[in-house]
Amino acid sequence: MQVKFPYGREYVLAELPDKAFIVQSRIPRGVSGELAERLVSESVEKPWAGPTLQSLLSGGEEVTILITDKTRATPNDVILRVLLNYLESAVGVRRDRIEVLVATGLHEPHSMSEIEELVGRDIASEYRVYSHDSDDDESLTRLGKTSFGTEVYVNTRVVKSDLVIGVGLIEPHLFAGYSGGRKLILPGVSGTKTVYQNHGFKMLAHPRADYGYLDGNPVHEDMVEASKMVRSYRYIVHVILDKEKRIVDVVSGDPYESHLLGVEKLEGYVKMPVPHESDITVVTNGGYPLDRNLYQAVKGMVTGSRVTRVGGVVILLAECRDGVGHESFRSLASMSRDPTKILEYIRENEPLRDQWEVQKLEQVLLKNKVIVVTKGVKHSVLEEMNLIPSSTLEEALEVAQRLVTPEKITAIPEGPYVIPYVSSRAG
């Protein structure tokens, strides 16, 4: 059978055996253009839960809008056009009282060209749009400590705003359960120390720090506690996207209540049973922009490993146009040929930059061999990181078949946008 795998902005077509099991979400077809803007407008006017914008604002307040960064598929430009117009025309907030902050977390602050790609040139030129910098201690305010012991430092401009609005995307997340909501505060606009503590070794070692879990997930619960310390964070506009990154639904309102309602809706689309563990799993990182670098592509590896047997092979297709992404991620993942030793080093020496992504990678490598099909990372670098490089999917399948007997093959074209689980076990 022929299967189409997202790869960068394009696709890779592959012939797989007819017996291969294809994981496909139930996500319905979304809309774009004027229809998408209408969905956003209708949701902003009638939020899913919590107060309306009119009830939160009188017109003279300072408003900060948080948006996701270049690695996420959030249609920031579409949402912002509607939201900014609504704030100015329907609520009466002056343009000079509105700013847009890219919630980069620990990712590098964005260049102006990257900001223009995110929000469009018009918005970038007409509003103050800038990036968070987690390493700039002078730009942070300490708000307290969570019950998990995380010291909460947040961008001061966010703390001082009269109203903070989060624009984002609800999608599965490899250790926070789902993205969106509280994640725009932590890690989005938090200090490096805060993120290190929330993403600590013990936190990520918890069995519920995984795709699809919120209740009992310490990473999520810590994020919620921290974000609630930002009392002005009162409203979100989040989207659910289809396989082609079109808008399926828009979730607006209270950052916590409406986020949970959005997660509940998304779960019905993306939690997908698989009848058996596979010998070989072919998975993507969802295409552009999530597969911009290898750091982000760990998400696809974790997704594939969920349904691959111990000793099986995960084949990941990820363009990685920006290369590895984080040098500290590369360095830490290359320090030993033994995943156990890397995990032990992290546990004994934390906090370490990017340790969370390496921790998830090593958990996969303890269970599976991983073959990476990419043109963005040198083969020698992949080998240093204990990954098996391949130039094409056909080549990767040949290598995989030398490593294991391919009796059961699973394909996950949507990558980390779905949550596959073996149906004989709890999802």
C-alpha positions, 0 to 999 in steps of 0.5 A, a space after each residue: 500500500 502507498 502511504 503519504 508521510 509529512 516531511 517539512 512542507 512536502 510529503 514522502 510517498 512510501 510503499 508499505 506491505 499491505 499488512 501494515 497497520 496505519 494509525 489515522 486520527 479521527 480529526 475532521 477537515 478544518 477550514 482556512 481563510 475567511 471561514 477560519 476567521 469567522 470561527 475565531 470571531 464566533 469563539 471570541 464573542 462566545 467563549 466556551 467557559 469563563 468571562 467574555 473579553 468585554 467583562 474583563 476590560 473597560 478599554 483603558 487597560 494594558 493587554 499582553 497577548 502571548 503567542 506560540 513560537 516558530 516551532 508550532 503550527 498555531 495560525 497566529 496571523 489569523 487569530 491575531 487579526 481577529 483578536 486585535 480588531 476585536 480588542 480595538 473596535 468592540 472593547 475599545 483598547 487603544 493600539 498603543 496599549 497592546 503588545 504581542 509577546 512570543 512565548 519562546 520558553 527556553 528557545 532562542 528569541 526570534 529575529 524580526 524576520 521570524 516574527 514577521 513569518 509568525 504574525 505577518 508583516 502588517 501586525 509586526 509593523 503596527 504593534 509591539 511584537 517581541 520575544 521572551 528571553 528566559 535567560 534575562 534575569 532582569 526582565 523577570 519577577 519572582 512570584 513564589 513557589 509551587 507545592 512541587 518546589 518550583 520557584 516561579 519567575 515570570 516575565 515582568 511585563 506579563 506580570 504587570 499587564 492588566 490582562 494577559 491573553 494566550 493564543 495557542 494550539 491544543 495538541 498532544 505533548 510528550 511530557 505535559 500531556 497536552 500543549 496550550 493553556 498553562 504552558 504559555 506561562 510555564 515554560 512560555 514566559 518563565 525564567 530558565 530556573 523555573 523551567 529547569 525545575 518544572 522539567 526536572 529529572 524526577 518530574 519527567 521520570 513519573 509514569 504519567 509525565 507522558 502524552 495524554 495525561 493531565 490528572 496525576 501528571 506532576 509536570 502539568 499540575 506544577 505548570 497550572 500552579 505556576 500559571 495561576 500566580 499570574 493573576 492577569 492571565 484570564 483569557 485564551 484563544 486556542 485552536 484545534 487543527 486538522 492534518 493539513 494545519 487548518 482550523 477545526 475548532 476554536 476554544 476561547 475563554 478561561 485559560 483552565 476551564 476552556 483548555 480542559 474542554 478543548 483537551 476533552 474534545 481533542 482526545 476523541 480525535 487523537 487517542 487511537 488504539 493499535 491492535 498490537 506492538 510492532 516490530 517496525 514503526 514508521 513515524 513522522 514529526 508532523 511535518 513543518 514547523 514541528 520538524 524544523 529541528 532534531 530537538 523537536 523531533 524527539 516527540 515523533 520518536 516517543 510517539 513511535 516508541 509507544 507502540 513498538 515492542 522492546 527491541 523493535 525499530 522506530 523509523 523517524 522522518 523529519 526534515 530538520 531544516 534547522 539542524 539539531 536545533 540546540 547544541 546543548 541537546 546534541 552534546 548531552 545526547 552524545 556523551 555516551 553510547 549507553 543510554 543508562 549512563 546518560 540518564 544517570 549523568 542527568 540525574 546526578 548533575 541536573 539542572 542541565 540545559 535540554 536535559 528533558 529532551 535528552 531524558 525522553 530520547 534516552 528512554 526511547 533508546 533503552 527500548 528501541 533502535 531509532 533510524 532517522 531519515 533527514 537531510 538536515 542533520 549530518 549522518 556523523 552527528 546522528 551517529 554521535 547521538 546514538 541514532 542510525 542515519 538514513 538518506 531515504 525511507 527505502 534505505 531505512 526500511 532495509 536497515 530495519 529489516 536487517 535488525 528485526 524480523 518485520 512481521 508487524 509494521 505500524 505507520 503513524 503519518 501524523 506523528 506526535 499529533 496523535 496518541 497511539 496506544 496498544 489496545 490490550 493496554 490502557 491508553 
